[in-house]
Amino acid sequence: MKQLTTFFGVLMVFFYLGVGGYLIYAPQLSYIDKPLRVILGSTLILYGIYRAFRAYYQIKDLFSGNNKDDSDL
């Protein structure tokens, strides 16, 4: 089960980074004020970077063999 949540976490990293970049650089969103788009997009990109570090450490822990399996409960 931990592999599935880790995979989902990696997918969400790409989602946050993609949506953040889209908000900042998309010309289709010109009806939204530029400062608002930059603030929201930057927040999503920073959160995506944070999630990327968390996912990296989860993957590192998962493949190092030092993890507790759900079946041990």
C-alpha positions in Angstrom: 0.0 0.0 0.0 2.9 2.3 0.7 4.1 2.0 -2.9 0.7 3.2 -4.1 0.7 6.3 -1.9 4.3 7.1 -2.9 3.4 6.8 -6.6 0.4 9.1 -6.0 2.7 11.6 -4.2 5.0 11.7 -7.2 2.0 12.3 -9.5 0.9 15.1 -7.3 4.3 16.7 -7.5 4.0 17.0 -11.3 0.4 18.3 -10.9 1.4 21.1 -8.5 4.4 22.1 -10.6 2.4 22.0 -13.8 -0.5 24.0 -12.5 1.8 26.5 -10.9 3.7 27.0 -14.1 0.5 27.2 -16.1 -0.9 29.9 -13.8 2.2 32.0 -14.2 2.8 31.7 -17.9 -0.5 30.9 -19.6 -1.7 33.7 -21.9 -5.3 32.3 -21.7 -5.6 33.5 -18.1 -5.0 37.2 -18.9 -8.3 38.1 -17.4 -6.9 37.3 -13.9 -4.6 39.9 -12.5 -0.9 39.1 -13.1 0.2 39.6 -9.4 -2.6 37.2 -8.2 -1.5 34.6 -10.8 2.1 34.9 -9.8 1.4 34.6 -6.1 -0.8 31.5 -6.5 1.4 29.9 -9.1 4.5 30.5 -7.0 2.8 29.0 -3.9 1.9 25.9 -5.9 5.4 25.6 -7.3 7.0 25.9 -3.8 4.5 23.4 -2.4 5.4 21.1 -5.3 9.1 21.4 -4.5 8.3 20.5 -0.8 6.3 17.5 -1.9 9.1 16.5 -4.2 11.5 16.3 -1.3 9.0 14.4 0.8 8.4 11.9 -2.1 12.2 11.5 -2.6 12.7 10.6 1.0 9.7 8.2 0.9 11.1 6.5 -2.1 14.5 6.3 -0.6 13.0 4.8 2.6 10.8 2.4 0.6 13.7 1.0 -1.5 16.3 0.9 1.2 14.5 -2.0 3.0 14.2 -0.1 6.3 10.4 0.3 6.0 7.7 -1.4 8.0 5.3 -3.3 5.9 1.5 -3.0 6.4 1.3 -6.7 6.9 3.5 -6.5 10.0 0.6 -4.9 12.0 
